[in-house]
C-alpha cells in the first residue's frame, strides 16, 4: 500500500519480429515529461540538500513540479 499512490505504468514494446526474450539495451521514445510527471518523491534516506538538487534540475528543464521528501520511513500504512 505504501506505493499505491504511484499508479505506476510500465511499457512493453513488441516489434515486427515479435517479443524478444532479451530486451534492447535502450530505446528512445518521445514523451511529454510535463504530462508524465505529477510530482517527485526523494528517498527518505537522502540528505536534505539532495531535494534542492532535484528542484534545480526540474527548473533547468522547465518542469514546474512539487518535490517531496518521501515518508516511507514513517509509520507503516495498513
Buried (B, 14 or more C-beta within 10 A) or exposed (E): EEEEEEEEEEEEEEEEEEEEEEEEEEEEEEEEEEEEEEEBBBEEEEEEEBBEEBBEEBEEEEBEBEBEBBEEEEEEEE
